[in-house]
Structure formats: C-alpha cells, structure tokens
C-alpha cells in the first residue's frame, strides 16, 4: 500500500484535530499575505517553504527564523523562494508557512511505529540531538493508560530535566501526558496512520507545543494487525491414556526408534505402528493407526514428510485427538514444504485433531511418564514447564538439568507451530497442577498481541521467565534519530514482556535458576531486602550487588537492632548487611532468624549468605534456613557458598524447596530481574504460587 | 591545610599562564572603565560581579549577558552593583569583570581531583547540563600521554558531537587535546592545585575557550601523595625448607591445631612449638623457636596477640626469614592493637624478618605442599595465584574449587599487610614458575600508585583478574555536576585497572573461570571471533552474546567459504556463526577445524559450541577441539554444553588445558571482559604466557 508523509501544514492540521497544541501558523502564497499573517500571529515569526519535494528545508535555505518586523517578512519571503528554486530546481512550492516562533523550552519527542509482531507502539524520549546521543527512549504497546504514560515519562534518564533540573521550576508534565494520550488514541483509532514523529515537542513550565511533526499515512485503509484467534485447546488433550508411534522402528539410527524407546515407560497403552514389522520390544506392531483395536489419544508421527497427510487421514478416522509430528521437511524448507504443511493442517482441522510441530523434538510430560521425543535423555519430575523454539536447546538443557537436580513438569518443542503454539502451551502450563513456573525460549513470535494477552493472564498466576534471542539484529548502528528506528524490535519485545509481567533473562542457566526460585518462592512483595552473613567480605559484596541490581537493603529498625544487640557479640555490624562475625554457628543464625520472623513488616526478601566453616554445621544451618523460610511469608534466598563441604546443606535446602545460589552475584541478579518487571512497593500483583 | 577557590579573574590568569585559551576580559572598578574595557574587547560583552562572597553570580542578578553598546555597559554596571548589594548584603565587591561574549559552541568539561588511593586524576565529559544527565565521563590517572588523552575524548558516548554530528562539521579536537594536556601538566607540577573544574569549555570548529573555571588550591605547599616504597621481598623466601608452628596444639578448637595438621604434608622439616607439650602427631614439640636444633625459614604464629612480640624476638634470634602471623587483635581493632602491630613490625625490621598478616588466614603454596593456614580444606595444584583481602572468601573459593577441579599455584590471605602486601605477592606470582594467571580480591588499596606500577609490569607477563568490592559506596545519587564527585573512587579503581591492564570482574565464579581461561590461552591478539556450532538456536544466541560483549564475529573470507562449501552439507549457514547442522559429527567439526587451522589470518578467537547428540561422541569431539587449539596460535574456547552426557568431553578438554564454559553467555562475557581491557586490533600488548 502506498505510504506518504503529510506536509507540514497537513501535519499541523492533523494534530490540531486531535486537540494537540501546535504553533499559530498560516500557509500563504504571496508576500503581502505573509505580512498580514505575521501581523495577526504576532512577532517574532518563523517562515518555511512548503513543498513536497523539499524535505530538509533548512538545508536548502528554506527556513528563516527570528523575523521581527514586516519588512523582514517580505525579505524572507523572497529569499526563501529564491533559495528553494536555486537549490531544488523544479520543486513545486505549495506556499510558505508563516509560524509563531516559540520561545525555547525543553525539547522532547513523541513517536509511534507499527511493529511487525506486536502492532502499534509509542515511544517517548528527549528531543533534538539528545535523542540519538542518549538512546534514552521508553516504549509502550498500545493502548496505554494514563498511568502507563506517566510511567514512560518517568522511566527515562532525562526525566530529571522535566521534574526540574538543579533548582529550575518543573515542566508541565500534564501537558505532555495529554499530548501522548491524544496521539496514542489517534494512532489506535486511525488505521491510516502508520508512523509518526513529533520532534521536538517543546515543554514549558506551563503548556507544550509540537513544533515539528512527521506523520506517515497509508493512502488506503490499512488492515490492522488482526489478533489471529486460534482455537483454544482443551487441557485434557495433554493427558492421554493411549499413544501410538507411527514409524516406530528397531533401527537405532531412526527417530522412530528413539521415540518409541522413550515411550516404553509410559504407563498407559502404547502402540507401535509400522507396516513392515510384526513385533518391536516384545510388543505387537500394527500396520496402521486404524488397525489398532482400542481408542488412540495421541499419535507421534515419525515418518517422512510426504507420508504425513495419509497418516493424518487415518488418525482422523481413528478419532485421534493430538498428533505430535516430529518429522521435518515442512514450512521451514519453503516451497513444497509449506504447501504440504497447509495440507496437513487442513486435514487436522477437518477431523478436529490438534498438532504439536511439525519439525519439532516432541513433548515430555514427566509426571505422566511421557517422553514423546527423540531426545536420548529423560528429565526428572519437577515444577518447571519449559517451552522452546529450539530442539537443540531442549536436548542441552535436559542433559544439564540431571546433575543440577532440576526437574520439569513439561518440556515442549514448539516446532513450526502449524496449529498449537506458545499460547496453547502457556494455557496448558497455567492449568497444569504440577507446574509452578514457566520458562520460554523464543526466537520470534508470530502474533504478538494474542501471545501477550495470554501470557499476561498466565504470569498473573505462575511466573514466566523468557530468553528471547535475536537481540543483535536490532541494528543499533543504523539507528537514526527517528523514534521508529530507535524502538528496534528487540526493545518492543522487552516492552511487551514488561507489560505482560514476563521476566526477561539473557543466559539459559540464569533462566532456569530464576524459574526454580520463582517456583519455590513466588514473587516478592517489594524490593526491601536484608542480607545475613558471617563473612565481612561477602557483606561488602552483598551491598555492591544489591546496588547493582536495584535491590534496597533497608535500614534495620531500632527495636530490631535492640533485640539483636541483646544477644549478638559486641562487634557485629549493627547494620544491613548483617555481619554476624566469623565465629557464628547455626544457633546464632537461628536466633537472628527468630527476630526476623517476629519482625516481618520491614522486609520482603532475605539473602542468607553462609561460608564453609568448622563452626557452623551445614546441615544444621540449612535446616535453620528452611525453618526461617517456612515461618515467614517472605522470599528467603539461600546462598550457601562453597563446594563439597556444604553439599549436605544444599541437599537440605533442595528438599525444603529453598532456592540456593552458589554464586552470590547470581542471587542478587535473579531477584533484581524479578523486581525490574514485578518490582517495587505496594504496586505488585499478588500471587506467590505457594 | 586551608583550601580556597580562586576568584574568576585569578582562575583566568592561572589558565592563561598555562597557555589555555580564555575569553578576553578585564576586572574594572568604575563604570567608565567598564565602558573603555568593552570598547577594547569588542561587543557583545558579558559583565559579572567579582566577589569572594558571591559564588552563584547568576542567582543574585550579578551577571548581564548580550551587552551590545556603551550605554548598556553603564546600565549593566549599576544593575549588577545594586543587585549584589541587595541580595548579598555586606559582600566585598572586588570589581566587575567585563568579558568577551563567546558565541555558542559545543560545551564540554575538563576536571581534576585528587583520589585518596591513586592521587591525581583528570576527567572529561560533555559540559553544561549534559554532564549530569549522561554520567558520561572518562577518567585517567596522571600523567597522561597525548594518545591517552585522545582515548579519553573518544571513549565517551558524546564523542559523536565532537566528531561532527549528523552532518555538522567536526569540532577542533586538537584544541581540546591541548587544553587537557596543559591542564594535566599543570595539575602534576603544581602541588597547590587540588581540584579543578573547567565547565564549560566551549569547542568550535576551530579553537576552544574555557568560559568558566573553578580551581581549588591549598594555601600551603601540599604533600604529594608519596609513593611509599616498601622493601622488595626476595622471591626465595617464599620457598622454605623448614617451617615451625608456634602455638601448635592438640586441641581441635585451636587455630594452632588446624595450621599444624594442614602442614603435616609439607615435605620439608616441620617443627611444632609449644611450651606445654612434648609430643604432637608423633613429632617432638619444642618449647620455643630458639630450642629447635636446625635452621628455621618460616614461622607460623598462632598464639594470642600479646605474645607475638616475644615470639618475633625469638624468631629474630633464630634467623627466621618469614613470619606468617595468623593471630588477630592488631591494627584492625584500633588503639592498643595498632601499637602492638607497630611494635611487631619494628622487631621484624630490626631482624630482617618479613611478615605475612597479621590477622590473616595464612598462605598456601600447593606445588610445595604447603598449607600454612587454618582452612580445613587444601586446594589442588594448579596455575592460578589467588591473593585475597578476605579470609572467608579464600575458605569459600577453595572449597568450591575442589568439585570444580580448579587448581592453585598460591593462595594468600593478605590480612593487615603490616609488611608484605599486594605488591609483594604480585611479584611472587610474577616469578613463580607454576603461576600462569593471578586473581585478586581487593577491598581497598592503600598506595594506589605503587600498586599500579607493579601490577602493570606483572600483567604484562601474566594475566591479572580483579574483583574490587565497594562499588556501592560510590554514592552516585549525591553526585553533582562537578567532575570530582562524578569520578567516584570506584571509577578511579576501574580507570587504574584499565591502565595497568588488570581485568575487572564482578562475580567470584566469573573471576576464576576467567583466570583459568587466561592461564591456558593467554590474551587474544584481537577481537575477531568465529563461532562454530551444530545447533541453530545456539548460533543465534552466539550472535547476541557477541554483540552484547563487544566481540566481532568476522565475515568468512571467500576462499574459506569455498573450501567449506566443498564438503559441508548444502544447508549449512554459510556464515559466522557457522551452523554445521544438527547431524554434524566429530568428523565434520574436525574438517572445519582443519580449514581454520590453514586460515589463521582472519580470526583471533574461536568459540566451539557443541550440544549433546548421539551423532557426535563427546570424547572424540573434545579431542578434535584440543587438536584444533594445539595447532593454532589463537584462543580456542570450548563451550561443550550439556550435563553428564558430555562429561567425558569436559575431562578431555581439561586434560588438554582447553577452557570450557558450561553456560554459553559466560564464554562471551569472559572474552569480552578481556577485550575491554586488553582488546582490539593491533594495539594489544604481546604476551600469551603459552
């Protein structure tokens, strides 16, 4: 669809129509009219050429500022025409704009663009040259509430300039909120408007004015990024009582061998299907799905792509509810593969079969003893649901999880998402009683809006952690001062995650440690933290890390200090971090925990940082940490540092479902990443899953 | 010593004396003189009150700008006097400055302050309100070369404004270099000058002018932070053939028990000293050091503080070379403790005994089978020297190192550093043949200059990694626009580390993984990297992490691509990261390694990222990685991801001395942290220790 940029006069008209303040201005076609216009606007004025061929007016001498009297108006008129004609020969001059010259003020920008995954977003930042220099821009997905607008204004570093910098009076924040709100409303309601850039908006102590506007519209009525509603999947389809494996094989080099072998532990009915065999691992092999005597809930499809449509027809006939198609060779190879995938989906829709994949590793539901994948390793039962857009990541993480003693409630490889996708698996995890937190590995989301709607609901009940790859494609280097390009797609993902309450993480290990922490502790109610240790060095490092990751180490209230002083040795730190000194045994920690259990009102998170010492038995100490955690409604984070000497303590914590971090920094980083999304004071949502 | 701020006229005089350009100006005491001054300077001029009592001239109406003619000069003169008298009653007016009004330009700032640990530093950043907003300041310790000055100008984000922003002509960078150099020279040479803030310095396309200067001088000649030269310690004292333990005990609750038991594995002569016993662990106990029949090189002192002076006298008599005083109760408790420490040092100096500690855990030299500490755990032999200002950190790290299979060449607890300190231990590590990299845990350095001098020499030969705690005390919140406060002490440490080539790290685990990487691979020669993997998801994440940590994933040259295309399957990524596809076995990796061994000119670092797969045997794959590394002079980083399935591969890498990272992000982060200090192109220093 053809796009065009509105002329300056059109842009001003558009904004004025939205109730957004612009300078007084007139478009004139004669010098004498310019003079009349200037008189009625009032001096000083600015004059600018208006021509569709001239985008950078200043560069061609098409702008004159600081015009103070009628003679100068006429002179400027002539100069602008002459310069324009000389520099852009053949430009159509639609007239000259005479405009009120606005006094200087704080320049900010408000922009909007249409993201391919998430639709319309607005951005806000400092204006003029500051925007590129600072890269200090906040982003929100539309629609936005006034509260979110206030948040995006306050979030930028440059907010200090608005609030009143070094004794200057504050700027009119409400006028800015009004402009953003009105522009956001117009942007939602007007499907033609694709992108805009109000830069600068000049902010005063009272009021604000947009003095330059770039608006890009589509000439035809645009098709709003539709929320593609894919049918919901009934949860019971993920709990099968019978599974058939089509392509089950005795050849260890075949996927059908690995899948079938993994499923041997499935306690329900299991049927190998293969027309070329009679028996496999001592079980009767059926020549086709339809030949199976009983009902079949799931079929795992591990045959070449060209055979899949036929298999799906058979599944339809048999009344199969879910097909796990691990086979590759569909949309991901393009061309014929795409058409084949469409055909498979069409057959599935016709028969009411839902599809996992194709082109995926499969699905594991450890609590049901289901491993419907060709991963050679089966994970332990646990409380994390892992939904991944990469099969290799699953293989790697599952392998890593075994020595780490990390368990899963579900592991799902989404593949091409021809039918079921992230949204469905999130809903599965939401209602699954064994799942307490969710980890996503996302490369790209097709329909951001629908994803967001669902993940927001889910994250309200069960914490969601996401690793989003592809941050490096953001192409920062190429970014211009135009908001659109600064708000690169990765940033839109981050804004969407933040709004939906999803916690973004860079590293995989960090993601799973965080998921484990959230599974056991839920969201903290605020950012007020205490750190308890017996080692001065780690007390200092705790302060550093708290500062680094935005965690408030609160002051200890007087009554608490008094109680502690009554039994702690005189040299204890008497501050937070609480250094209980190197000779502290488990009993000293326990006595401090007792005080903190009695006084739960002043803190939200406790970090218990212990070191290997002959004076504190790790098992005893860990049991005291468990007791501490179970007697409070707060988040208690174990940091039993060390190696083999404290392994017995780690085991006690694990059994008591207390998270433990072996690197102190990771504990603070994890809590910080939660707080950055869910953080801070009374405004957090409820919902520790515990 | 009394400090005072120079008046504006004095400040201009000082700067002009250094050859630094300031605006033409006169200090006048009569309206008519002001008029004459303005005529000779040329209009427009600025006029400002000059009074020691009026610091914020604008606030009291003491400044008038844009004065265009003689009448306005006289009017301004009267207004300034009137305003000053009205707003600051009783202020002594030393006159009124008439000053050339400089045209607008780019405002930057140049500042200087005296850091308590490292002495004089200079800072550079954008000026005016931008300085506080951006917190975008570079810092260097004095003296600085022109090259370093150019570096500090180019390092700030705002450098784009100097280089020429969005098509604007560039500013006069040389004029800026000249100002910084001259100011740096004056700052070094003038002991009176304690702090200064040239803000703003206005930069033009040609030339620059300092238009506001705040200089703080000490009235008396200041004592330059002297480089306290502590005697060097001869290396041989760290390799004893006999050790006595004073306070050796049979009581497991005593430090003297733990120390003696740890030393039982020492292959040299070992003597327990305790007047109350005859026998300990089957060895003869001596009543005093002097009663030992043979020579004694080391004495470990584990008796109460008050007894230490007597012990030291006996050590002197015996000709002991080094005393490891683990006893606490010295300077760290203040008062009497400080005096006791001085006494001990005095005795040691008199007898030529060197001291480790007091108030320390002791020292471990695993290759000599020495564990002269009361740490219950003894580390493995390895190639990392760990020097720590916290004993608890040592206990924790050593305990953690055992299951991690990480070894040490030396572990030293510095304690109070009454005699030997960081500098001496660095020199020990430098010449110790078993040490290949060094890790420091630093809380505070007493004499930054002497530390820097030594660590710079050492880091040239053996990589030095440092965890510096105390970053949170930097008090950013309280920072004003004055350079001094922006250049908080932690930032000075970071600037000092950078100059000395020390690699700063936040987390302890990160520090040791990095030390291990450096011990085996040395410094990379540049930042050109390649990543080789068989998993698409990890290829994407590799790109992200490379981008995040400043590592260049280079383009593959055409001839290399051609060679690879000849044998790789058609769908391989044909780009860097090189995705060899999921069915890649060890042989496919090996064939790619062969190409990269033949073409070593286009890359400096290779990340080999593997995942658990039945198609690639981890032992075979790891052996190929070892071969790859040993056949190049480049840095090869193993990232064999996974758990138990790939442990055999991890073991092969460890035996082959190839670093392996179990979290992909950590590998890129580690290399990035090296490059941020040692990085980039041809400018790096030589010196892989391999």
Boltz contact constraints between the chains, C-beta under 6 A:
constraints:
  - contact:
      token1: [A, 133]
      token2: [B, 158]
      max_distance: 6.0
  - contact:
      token1: [A, 376]
      token2: [B, 614]
      max_distance: 6.0
  - contact:
      token1: [A, 390]
      token2: [B, 537]
      max_distance: 6.0
  - contact:
      token1: [A, 392]
      token2: [B, 535]
      max_distance: 6.0
  - contact:
      token1: [A, 392]
      token2: [B, 537]
      max_distance: 6.0
  - contact:
      token1: [A, 392]
      token2: [B, 611]
      max_distance: 6.0
  - contact:
      token1: [A, 393]
      token2: [B, 537]
      max_distance: 6.0
  - contact:
      token1: [A, 395]
      token2: [B, 611]
      max_distance: 6.0
  - contact:
      token1: [A, 395]
      token2: [B, 612]
      max_distance: 6.0
  - contact:
      token1: [A, 396]
      token2: [B, 611]
      max_distance: 6.0
  - contact:
      token1: [A, 396]
      token2: [B, 641]
      max_distance: 6.0
  - contact:
      token1: [A, 396]
      token2: [B, 642]
      max_distance: 6.0
  - contact:
      token1: [A, 399]
      token2: [B, 612]
      max_distance: 6.0
  - contact:
      token1: [A, 399]
      token2: [B, 642]
      max_distance: 6.0
  - contact:
      token1: [A, 399]
      token2: [B, 643]
      max_distance: 6.0
  - contact:
      token1: [A, 399]
      token2: [B, 645]
      max_distance: 6.0
  - contact:
      token1: [A, 400]
      token2: [B, 642]
      max_distance: 6.0
  - contact:
      token1: [A, 400]
      token2: [B, 643]
      max_distance: 6.0
  - contact:
      token1: [A, 402]
      token2: [B, 643]
      max_distance: 6.0
  - contact:
      token1: [A, 402]
      token2: [B, 644]
      max_distance: 6.0
  - contact:
      token1: [A, 403]
      token2: [B, 643]
      max_distance: 6.0
  - contact:
      token1: [A, 403]
      token2: [B, 644]
      max_distance: 6.0
  - contact:
      token1: [A, 469]
      token2: [B, 540]
      max_distance: 6.0
  - contact:
      token1: [A, 469]
      token2: [B, 541]
      max_distance: 6.0
  - contact:
      token1: [A, 469]
      token2: [B, 544]
      max_distance: 6.0
  - contact:
      token1: [A, 471]
      token2: [B, 544]
      max_distance: 6.0
  - contact:
      token1: [A, 472]
      token2: [B, 543]
      max_distance: 6.0
  - contact:
      token1: [A, 472]
      token2: [B, 544]
      max_distance: 6.0
  - contact:
      token1: [A, 472]
      token2: [B, 547]
      max_distance: 6.0
  - contact:
      token1: [A, 506]
      token2: [B, 665]
      max_distance: 6.0
  - contact:
      token1: [A, 507]
      token2: [B, 663]
      max_distance: 6.0
  - contact:
      token1: [A, 507]
      token2: [B, 665]
      max_distance: 6.0
  - contact:
      token1: [A, 509]
      token2: [B, 663]
      max_distance: 6.0
  - contact:
      token1: [A, 535]
      token2: [B, 392]
      max_distance: 6.0
  - contact:
      token1: [A, 537]
      token2: [B, 390]
      max_distance: 6.0
  - contact:
      token1: [A, 537]
      token2: [B, 392]
      max_distance: 6.0
  - contact:
      token1: [A, 537]
      token2: [B, 393]
      max_distance: 6.0
  - contact:
      token1: [A, 540]
      token2: [B, 469]
      max_distance: 6.0
  - contact:
      token1: [A, 541]
      token2: [B, 469]
      max_distance: 6.0
  - contact:
      token1: [A, 543]
      token2: [B, 472]
      max_distance: 6.0
  - contact:
      token1: [A, 544]
      token2: [B, 469]
      max_distance: 6.0
  - contact:
      token1: [A, 544]
      token2: [B, 471]
      max_distance: 6.0
  - contact:
      token1: [A, 544]
      token2: [B, 472]
      max_distance: 6.0
  - contact:
      token1: [A, 547]
      token2: [B, 472]
      max_distance: 6.0
  - contact:
      token1: [A, 611]
      token2: [B, 392]
      max_distance: 6.0
  - contact:
      token1: [A, 611]
      token2: [B, 395]
      max_distance: 6.0
  - contact:
      token1: [A, 611]
      token2: [B, 396]
      max_distance: 6.0
  - contact:
      token1: [A, 612]
      token2: [B, 395]
      max_distance: 6.0
  - contact:
      token1: [A, 612]
      token2: [B, 399]
      max_distance: 6.0
  - contact:
      token1: [A, 614]
      token2: [B, 376]
      max_distance: 6.0
  - contact:
      token1: [A, 641]
      token2: [B, 396]
      max_distance: 6.0
  - contact:
      token1: [A, 642]
      token2: [B, 396]
      max_distance: 6.0
  - contact:
      token1: [A, 642]
      token2: [B, 399]
      max_distance: 6.0
  - contact:
      token1: [A, 642]
      token2: [B, 400]
      max_distance: 6.0
  - contact:
      token1: [A, 643]
      token2: [B, 399]
      max_distance: 6.0
  - contact:
      token1: [A, 643]
      token2: [B, 400]
      max_distance: 6.0
  - contact:
      token1: [A, 643]
      token2: [B, 402]
      max_distance: 6.0
  - contact:
      token1: [A, 643]
      token2: [B, 403]
      max_distance: 6.0
  - contact:
      token1: [A, 644]
      token2: [B, 402]
      max_distance: 6.0
  - contact:
      token1: [A, 644]
      token2: [B, 403]
      max_distance: 6.0
  - contact:
      token1: [A, 645]
      token2: [B, 399]
      max_distance: 6.0
  - contact:
      token1: [A, 663]
      token2: [B, 507]
      max_distance: 6.0
  - contact:
      token1: [A, 663]
      token2: [B, 509]
      max_distance: 6.0
  - contact:
      token1: [A, 665]
      token2: [B, 506]
      max_distance: 6.0
  - contact:
      token1: [A, 665]
      token2: [B, 507]
      max_distance: 6.0
